[in-house]
């Protein structure tokens, strides 16, 4: 028999979507894969050079459990620049990607029975890791407010067992960017009710149409003592496979994370650490600017194509690199008095009839949504979206 906790969660829905796309491709079908949460881009020269130099120096030993001191200091400088506040290396822990940062955070902050408020649709890993820690995810719906949580809804969800609020901006899967008023309101609730804020800003560099990403601790400095910032280089440097993330938090949280990580993975990959350190020390921002320029072009081209959809509201795609489609009307027409249909049915039909792989909103707690990544190759993206528009306009 397996441990009871294994019944609390399933494999990642996004990973399952990628696997389904690969299986179809392996079977000989031409597939345009728009499932992955990554940007198809060449490696940054600074990352490559940093890795090569580390290998040539024969780097192959353990580092400090939560990362090289030099890397933590460089990240502290980065966070200081982004928040306008001073940070020390004792407030930084380097992890094997943002997922481990979140996992560590859940295990050091949450006791069995603790409630954690998570706006829906949500990234599939948020509730899974709360459950692993013995906590209880409490979801609040955001669809009717453009996927932005209402402060009154968060307030109404707070109970005596509430321990934290998860904030993901720009959001995965919806691309919503939290405005200043919403973040200030959430910070106020956290202070009033003595709650933690888990602030996931992995898509922070990617906002569009004049919008801006705002660190919550910059808007309300008083909430810093109850905030854990989660970030990674996976998205901003197109390094998903290198697995380097970090968390910035009060020293006592970092101390607990260090003890926990010493019994799980120990230090993150040492070559990847040196590569990121080299980039932080020598990068001039040109790689990041080029990456965002590519995403802007892909977003604009994609929105133009998706504008031809007949029964799907316009996808605003405020931030990140996803189009999130509301399929309510499509599904209502497909059901037409018969068995209820969900986004799973749409995703299955797209894969089989159009060769386009997408992620069903079911993975994000939303049976009426669908996520499409525009981090994919530009030509394939445009072809895939055109096929999708034709298929959805004909009806599922």
Secondary structure, 3 states (H helix, E strand, C coil): CCCHHHHCCCCCHHHHHHHHHHHHHHCCCCCEECCCCCCCCCCCHHHHHHHHHHHHCCCCCCCCCCCCHHHHHHHHHHHHHHHCCCCCHHHEEEECHHHHHHHHHHHHHCCCCCEEEEEECCCHHHHHHHHHCCCEEEEEECHHHCCCCCHHHHHHHCCCCEEEEEEECCCCCCCCCCCHHHHHHHHHHHHHHCCEEEEECCCCCCECCCCCCCCHHHHCHHHHHHEEEEEECCCCCCCHHHCCEEEECCHHHHHHHHHHHCCCCCCCCHHHHHHHHHHHHHCCCHHHHHHHHHHHHHHHHHHHHHCCCCCCCCCCCCECCEEEEECHHHHHHHHCCCCCCCHHHHHHHHHHHHCEECEEHHHHCCCCEEEEECCCCHHHHHHHHHHHHHHHHHCC
